[in-house]
Amino acid sequence: MSIISFYKNGEVIAIGTILVSTGSYVPEQRLTNSQLTEMVETSDEWIVQRTGIRERRIASNMQTSELAIPAAQRALEDGGVSAQELDLIIACTATPDSYTPSLACRVQAAIGADNAFAFDASAACSGFVYATDIVDSYFRAGKAKTALVVCAETLSRLVDFTDRTVCCLFGDGAGAAVFRWSETEEGILQTVMGADGTRGDALLAKALPVEDALNGDRTYSHTDRFLHMNGKEVFRFAARTVPDAIDRVLNKAGMTADEIDWVVPHQANLRIIDVICRRYGLKKEQVYVNLDRFGNTSSASVPICLDEMRQKGLLKRGQRAIFVGFGGGLTYGAILLRI
Ligand code: UT7
């Protein structure tokens, strides 16, 4: 991908994938650190010091689509975009309502996006950056012009609330963004995506177990049912790959960190965010953080941040931002764009 421009009638014309609007939806129910201390042997101090998380939302008795649909509708409303204008919908979730139809097709049906093709992209916590990169690629190939990315998670359904190593970390929520191909603005400048499948077991949430369907015992074991994470290994992976992805995306764009206004990282752990701040000499105010209120909402975390930033008027036209994802797969990715 090359940055920016081509010539038309002797003039430099900017083209690119622009972020049009955002939306989000989180369930009402809060689960505080103090409530968790009544469920497992932990403390508010441990959770805050090791992660920065103070509370998270829980979607009790809700399907993931019930979060995704309002987030998508809010993103359309925010941009004054009609569902009919969408020609592509990509959804990301590790907790789909069903293997089929996909979450993207459920959203498509609910919002009435009759002209869109729709599918799910599976990249766990990197889902939003992967899906945005796919949108950008479709746009550049001339195969779509207006797209919705919607990321929604009900990770509480995968969490064992007797396992303190994971139950303090994750929360439920949904975020969405509308992108449009522009023939006057740059939008996305560069992207970098990566994966290391050899480390996949470090964050494992199994689907259907392997079994002898005709003759076997078909009960799920504990290992099959819940999410398991080797936190230290994922932390080390993030501390290595995230700065590397930021370096590479800046290099590809011929920019330096001091030209960046915002970094919007996946909200997993404040200590990982501190690593990014120190490495690039970023002020704390340049890195958006809301994990204290929502915990780790996997693929939804970056678009929920973006929606909050837009609602607060923090994202200004012309600013440059880097979105960063990392997590299950293991996967990572960074997107550099001009707002
Ligand atoms: O979105 C996907 C991406 N995921 C991530 O990025 C997660 C990255 N990893 C992390 O955020 C951190 O590794 C964790 C927050 C998960 C854990 O922090 P840590 O500093 O790596 O702690 P640890 O796993 O090394 O555990 C240290 C101690 C252990 O006790 P011992 O063995 O030292 O006696 C744990 O058993 O803390 C104990 N521990 C807890 N204590 C109180 C683990 N969980 C808890 C807890 N409350 N909730």
Boltz pocket constraint, residues with backbone or C-beta under 6 A from the ligand:
constraints:
  - pocket:
      binder: B
      contacts: [[A, 41], [A, 42], [A, 43], [A, 46], [A, 47], [A, 50], [A, 51], [A, 125], [A, 164], [A, 165], [A, 166], [A, 168], [A, 169], [A, 203], [A, 230], [A, 231], [A, 232], [A, 233], [A, 234], [A, 235], [A, 238], [A, 267], [A, 268], [A, 269], [A, 296], [A, 298], [A, 326], [A, 327], [A, 328]]
      max_distance: 6.0
